[in-house]
Amino acid sequence: MPQQTLTLLELNSLVRQVIASELSREYWVEAELSECRENNGHCYMELIQKDERSNTPVARASAKCWRSAWSVIRPYFERITQQRIHAGMKLRMNVYAQFHEAYGFSWIVTDIDPTFTLGDMARRRQEIIRQLKEEGVFDLQRELSLPFFCQRIAIISAPTAAGYGDFCNQLANNPYGFKFQTQLFPAIMQGEQVEQSIIAALEMIYSENAENAEYCERPFDCVVIIRGGGATADMSGFDTLALAENVANFPLPIITGIGHDRDECILDMVSHVRVKTPTAAAAFLIDHLKQVLDVVNDSQSRLTRYAQQKFSTLNIQLTTLQEILPKLFSAVKARQDTRIDHLSHRLITAAREGLTTHRTSIDILETRIPVLLERRLTTEKHRLQLTEEKAKSMDPALLLRRGYSITLKDGKAVKDATLLQKGDMIETRLDKGTIKSIIA
């Protein structure tokens, strides 16, 4: 007897029915994103799992997050993690299976847990930090010293960045009239090319310094990496092992001012000095040169005063030997009075510092409580939005609109045909209207 032949649509319909019945619930799954793109408000993802030892892919799947869920999930995820969802990121997602006759199988994403990604990002950062410390390079930059007259600056920045212009303007218009020489080494400061672009700029700076080493003069005193503006969610490029190793091993002091103050990235941790913004980096260099000038001026004044004081002291010793005992007594009394005044001042200062410390602790507590309450309210609001979406998707009316029907007997759904008997009245409910039948 010939075997029945199905059309592809019929076969795919069977697959859809099996998946819908056997994989009807949602699952939490951990996976890495190999691709991620948005289209018409929907998010399309390619998921991958790699072998931990060989890094070889052992599983792949497609996933989709429809606009109704993605519009809620994305802003919440970015607000919590301060990162955009991108390729290479590990996610914990709530999904259910879906098979379409024309488009095949995919997992439908209904929620993404940002705390899992935060944990994975923290683990990756800690692993990079641990490796840098094991290599002995984590603190190399802090062992360097800025030259006293640090005026020749190599700048790594995007040429069109507002922060780059602000940095140069502040150096040029400093209130002390200091002269700085700057040279830009263009780099991409956000997106997936940050690491390679900054490393390439560092290599160019190193080459120029090496070419001038034979003349006993290097063209740059330090390197400044600045990034004005840009989304906080684009900071992942500054948390890579390769970039951290290049910065940590660089022979010139590196100052970072990449325009964020929420958390330190690994680039900040291994740099010589970290400031918040490009203008703060310029202010740091100006202040450094001002401190050098103050030291020079102070040394000059101290030498002059010392010579004058020495001459005056010798003159007094020659003319007042007969009054030495009364003056010694007076000097001892003055020293004791000064010592008492000093101790009194220290006691008052210590008391004030104690009061300041306690006030600061109270201010910190007052600041943290509203933040924690707001975070809890945001989380609960997000959970309610997801529950509302899920409730809408389970509305029986939606199934009727898709072509399904419900058979009722005495107002109850019929699930087993063997329970019906001849003469029973049944009612078939459709999207539009009902059909009443009698079992023959």
Buried (B, 14 or more C-beta within 10 A) or exposed (E): EEEEEEEEEEEBBEBBEEBEEEBEEBEEBEBBBBEBEEEEEBBBBBBBBBEEEEEEEEEEBBBBBBEBBBBBBBEBBBEBBBBBBBBEBBBBBBBBBBBEBEEEBBBBBBBBBBEBBBEBBEEBBEEBBEBBEEBEBBEBBBEBEBBEEBBBBBBBBBEEBEBBBBBBEBBEEBEEEBEBEBEBBBBBBBEEEBBBBBBBBBEBBBEBBEEEEEEEEBBBBBBBBBBBEBEBBBBBBBBBBEBBBBBBEBBBBBBBBBBBEEEBBBBBBBBBBBBBBBBBBBBBBBEBBBEBBEEEEEEEEEEEEEEEEEEEEEEEEEEEEEEEEEEEEEEEEEEEEEEEEEEEEEEEEEEEEEEEEEEEEEEEEEEEEEEEEEEEEEBEEBEEBBEEBBEEBEEEEEEBEEEEEBBBBEEEEBEEEEEEEEEEEBBBBEEEEEEEEEEE
